[in-house]
Amino acid sequence: MQSRALIVRHNTLLLDFLAEALGLSRKRAKNLIDQRIVFVNNARVWMARHMLERGDRVEVHIAAPAAPKAAPAAPRRIPILYKDQDYLVADKPAGLLSNGPASVEELLRKELAEPALAAVHRLDRDTSGCLLFARNAEAGRNIITLFYEKAVTKVYQAIAMGRVSSGVHEINAPVDGKPAVTKVTVVRSNTLATHLKLLIETGRTHQIRKHMLRIRHPLAGDKVYATGAVMVEAFRRVPRQMLHAASISFKHPVNGTLISAHAPLPRDFVQCLAALRL
């Protein structure tokens, strides 16, 4: 991750300042802002018309360019953690959608020549880890029933900003007006950050991210909910929300066999733990 720190010399709009200071077109400058990688006085800003004042400090965190390749990269292969005749658990990389165009679902359908393969739950684009697929329509219907019955166990690992009290064991608060429960276990903490294990009893959209914001410990790298001042340089360098679907388990809805899959921590998560001395 590369960082550019710039000092504002006169009052101006953020979009105009970035375009002039970095020698970019307004369109490319707007793209940087839209990526939520621009900080003003340590706070993430994504409004192009944000008014800067003289003396403001603007930072842009840009991913380091990849090394040049001699040939086009091969299509990305998705690691498979578990597979039987009905279900498949993939290790979803951060940066890919769960389903839709150019998604994990689409890549696996092509790789395995299984057009019926379907994701039965979702992970956010920038969340990594265990993603469950049904390999046929009947398996899909059966597993959806288990989700409704809360018979699927999903455990996440996350890095939160600040020290989360070891006394916080459960967050029970509605998400988008619906009941939501997240169980919390502190793995390790310091004054900078906390490594957590989280078990969700419900699967609301952005549940963990919203619940962690509710207790004032947003996830490191969250570009939507961690919007306050970020005084620690290491946090501004985190490339994505540090949330990883570490495991998923359930009993096969037909034969009762326990299905369990575990996804190892990805490199960026491990690097973030090290940077924050966890």
Rosetta blueprint (number, residue, H / E / L):
1 M L
2 Q E
3 S E
4 R E
5 A E
6 L E
7 I E
8 V L
9 R L
10 H L
11 N L
12 T E
13 L E
14 L H
15 L H
16 D H
17 F H
18 L H
19 A H
20 E H
21 A H
22 L H
23 G L
24 L L
25 S L
26 R H
27 K H
28 R H
29 A H
30 K H
31 N H
32 L H
33 I H
34 D H
35 Q L
36 R L
37 I L
38 V E
39 F E
40 V E
41 N L
42 N L
43 A E
44 R E
45 V L
46 W L
47 M L
48 A L
49 R L
50 H L
51 M E
52 L E
53 E L
54 R L
55 G L
56 D L
57 R E
58 V E
59 E E
60 V E
61 H E
62 I E
63 A L
64 A L
65 P L
66 A L
67 A L
68 P L
69 K L
70 A L
71 A L
72 P L
73 A L
74 A L
75 P L
76 R L
77 R L
78 I L
79 P L
80 I E
81 L E
82 Y E
83 K E
84 D L
85 Q L
86 D L
87 Y E
88 L E
89 V E
90 A E
91 D E
92 K E
93 P L
94 A L
95 G L
96 L L
97 L L
98 S L
99 N L
100 G L
101 P L
102 A L
103 S L
104 V H
105 E H
106 E H
107 L H
108 L H
109 R H
110 K H
111 E H
112 L H
113 A L
114 E L
115 P L
116 A L
117 L L
118 A E
119 A E
120 V L
121 H L
122 R L
123 L L
124 D L
125 R L
126 D L
127 T L
128 S E
129 G E
130 C E
131 L E
132 L E
133 F E
134 A E
135 R L
136 N L
137 A H
138 E H
139 A H
140 G H
141 R H
142 N H
143 I H
144 I H
145 T H
146 L H
147 F H
148 Y H
149 E L
150 K L
151 A L
152 V L
153 T E
154 K E
155 V E
156 Y E
157 Q E
158 A E
159 I E
160 A E
161 M E
162 G L
163 R L
164 V L
165 S L
166 S L
167 G L
168 V L
169 H L
170 E E
171 I E
172 N E
173 A L
174 P L
175 V E
176 D L
177 G L
178 K E
179 P L
180 A L
181 V E
182 T E
183 K E
184 V E
185 T E
186 V E
187 V E
188 R E
189 S E
190 N L
191 T L
192 L L
193 A E
194 T E
195 H E
196 L E
197 K E
198 L E
199 L E
200 I E
201 E L
202 T L
203 G L
204 R L
205 T L
206 H L
207 Q H
208 I H
209 R H
210 K H
211 H H
212 M H
213 L H
214 R H
215 I L
216 R L
217 H L
218 P L
219 L E
220 A L
221 G L
222 D L
223 K L
224 V L
225 Y L
226 A L
227 T L
228 G L
229 A E
230 V L
231 M L
232 V L
233 E H
234 A H
235 F H
236 R H
237 R L
238 V L
239 P L
240 R L
241 Q L
242 M L
243 L E
244 H E
245 A E
246 A E
247 S E
248 I E
249 S E
250 F E
251 K E
252 H L
253 P L
254 V L
255 N L
256 G L
257 T L
258 L E
259 I E
260 S E
261 A E
262 H E
263 A L
264 P L
265 L L
266 P L
267 R H
268 D H
269 F H
270 V H
271 Q H
272 C H
273 L H
274 A H
275 A H
276 L L
277 R L
278 L L
